[in-house]
Amino acid sequence: MAKRQIVKIDEEKCNGCGLCVSPCAEGAIVVENGKARVIREELCDGAGFCIGACPQGALSVETREAPDFDEKAVEKHLAQTAGEYIPQICFNCGRNEDEVPVLPCRKKGKSIWVCTKCLPALIHG
């Protein structure tokens, strides 16, 4: 196995809130027995979009030996789990990611989701 970047979840810090699940476009993260976990390493691309969504700071990206990222496995996995996600909602206007792009963001120490229409007002006041 080659070394590559992959998401690491600290179970000690994880409270099982599930906020990291939706940002993982590959569906590599699930919550089982009250904790988030990467279900199959070849599904994790190591991009780390899940990291900013975690209010506990339980996620990080590490470089270590892991199976290669497998796009075909991701396609198969997503086809099998279609519709099994909870769309994230903009904290400001209430639109969800099925309607508009939403991004994970931190505001006053809290992890929130903001749509691209509301983001400029959040940044500039």
Secondary structure, DSSP 8 states (H G I E B T S, - for coil): --EEEEEEE-TTT-----TTTTT-TT--EEEETTEEEES-GGG--S--TTGGG-TT--EEEEEEE-----HHHHHHHHHHTTT-S---B-TTT--BTTTS-EEEEEETTEEEEEETTTHHHHHH-
